[in-house]
Amino acid sequence: MKNAFLFLTISMLSLTGCKPEVTAPKAEASAVRIYAARGIVRHIADDRQVATIQHEAIPGFMSAMTMDFTVKNTNELRNIAPGDRINFKLSVTETNSWIESVRFDSHVIENVTNHEVIIRTSSPDLKPGDVMPDFKFTDENDRPVRFSEYRGRVLAFTFLFIRCPLPDYCPRMNLNFAATRTLLRDSAFAPTNWQFLSISFDPDFDQPDKLANYAKFYRDSDADRWLFAVADTNTLDRIAPLLDLKISRVDGGINHNLRTVVLDPQGRITRQFDGNQWTPKELFDAMLAAARGLTNSTQ
C-alpha cells in the first residue's frame, strides 16, 4: 500500500477535532530528518509559534526560499527579532516540519519593515460573494481547462508545485483534498455536483506528464472529480493579485504562500482558506455551504 494512503488515514483521524494549534508535533512513528539551516528572520508571529525566515539553501533538501516555519520552543525566539540572522535545525517527518535549536548569529542592516510591508499588508482584490473571473489552464492530460467548465458545480481549487519540499505545504493540500473527497463521497447529505482542481504555479517544470504521475501518488488510479493542472506565467500574473497569492523565484527555488478557494455553482467565491491550518472537515463544510448558496467570510 502506498504511503499516500497512510497519510490519508492519519489525516482522517483528526477530522472531528478543532482547528489545530500551530505547534510542533509530538514524536511520530515516521523517521525525523534533521537539517542544519541558516537564514534571516523576516517576521515573527505575536505568539512566536510561527517565524518567517529567508533561509539559505539547505543541502540535500531544498533551495533558498522565504517560508513560514512552525517553532517548537517559542522561548528560543524571546531575544530574536526581524532582521536577525539565525542558525537553526529544521526537522521534517512525512507529514510535518518544525524548527528548533534557534541561535542568534548577527543582525542584518537593511530595511526589514519595508520588506514586511511588501509581503504582508496587501489584501485580495476578490472577496466572498465576488464572481471568480474565468482563467484557462493546461490539465494533466495536456488539454485546456477553464473555471467556467465547472459552472453548475461546487469547485474547490488550490495552488502547489511538484517540487515543494515541506510536507505541511503543498503535500498537505493534496492530502486534505483527498480526505475531503472521501468525506463528500461517503456522506449521504453531500451533493454530487462538486469538483477539485489542483493548480501548479511552476509551468517550467510541472508539465502535464509530470503532473499526471504526481497526481497518481495521491489519487492512485481514481481521478473521480479531481484534476491537476498548470497555469502559465501570464495567467499567474493575473490571478495572483486577485487572491493575494504570492509567488517568487529565488536561486532556483520558489517562495509562495497557500491559498485554497471554494466557488459555488454560479462561480462566486464562498470561502478562501489562507495557510495550511484548515482541516478536511472545514473544507467539507465549506463545500456543503457553497452548494446551499451560503457565503462564509475569508479565513
Secondary structure as GFF3:
##gff-version 3
##sequence-region A 1 299
A	DSSP	alpha_helix	3	13	.	.	.	ID=ss1
A	DSSP	beta_strand	33	44	.	.	.	ID=ss2
A	DSSP	beta_strand	50	55	.	.	.	ID=ss3
A	DSSP	beta_strand	65	70	.	.	.	ID=ss4
A	DSSP	three_ten_helix	74	77	.	.	.	ID=ss5
A	DSSP	beta_strand	84	92	.	.	.	ID=ss6
A	DSSP	beta_strand	97	107	.	.	.	ID=ss7
A	DSSP	alpha_helix	112	120	.	.	.	ID=ss8
A	DSSP	beta_strand	136	139	.	.	.	ID=ss9
A	DSSP	beta_strand	144	146	.	.	.	ID=ss10
A	DSSP	three_ten_helix	147	150	.	.	.	ID=ss11
A	DSSP	beta_strand	154	160	.	.	.	ID=ss12
A	DSSP	alpha_helix	170	186	.	.	.	ID=ss13
A	DSSP	beta_strand	194	200	.	.	.	ID=ss14
A	DSSP	alpha_helix	208	219	.	.	.	ID=ss15
A	DSSP	beta_strand	226	230	.	.	.	ID=ss16
A	DSSP	alpha_helix	233	243	.	.	.	ID=ss17
A	DSSP	beta_strand	247	250	.	.	.	ID=ss18
A	DSSP	beta_strand	253	256	.	.	.	ID=ss19
A	DSSP	beta_strand	259	263	.	.	.	ID=ss20
A	DSSP	beta_strand	269	274	.	.	.	ID=ss21
A	DSSP	alpha_helix	280	291	.	.	.	ID=ss22
###
